[in-house]
């Protein structure tokens, strides 16, 4: 089941408010990858917001369930309450340095 447009819009609106507009998303195979300040922080899968399981996310959301975004993937931490803006902001800031740097984009070949 793919995520609904309504859930994605509501989630991205809440994240944008919580992070001062420092989030974006990109559709990928029917779901959405979520970026925070240009780093992949998690995604939206089957109408669930999941973030990478980093030391900070596991500590700050110790009671949150670990869930698989899809079969064969690593477990991620589920954020259930999008109204906890201060918590989300602090979480994303804490996770940022634990996330890998974005990969450089491939340059397009010149068409001659």
C-alpha angles and dihedrals in degrees: 000000000000122000117267120247089235093056092047092049093046092047095047091047091053092046092048091054092045094050101036092251096307095129134086137168138212128199114244125176095333095315135072135254113214120215128197114197089340096309123109105250100167142299150248112257126173091342092310128116108222127179129196115276100246126156090262096048092047092049098043094043097035093149095046117107122252110229139177114244089205137344113294095019129117118265116266133195116255120225106207104173114058090179091071091090097160091051092048092048093050091044095052091047091050093047096047098084091045093058123089119255115263115268115250112257118250114251115238115243116249113258108221 
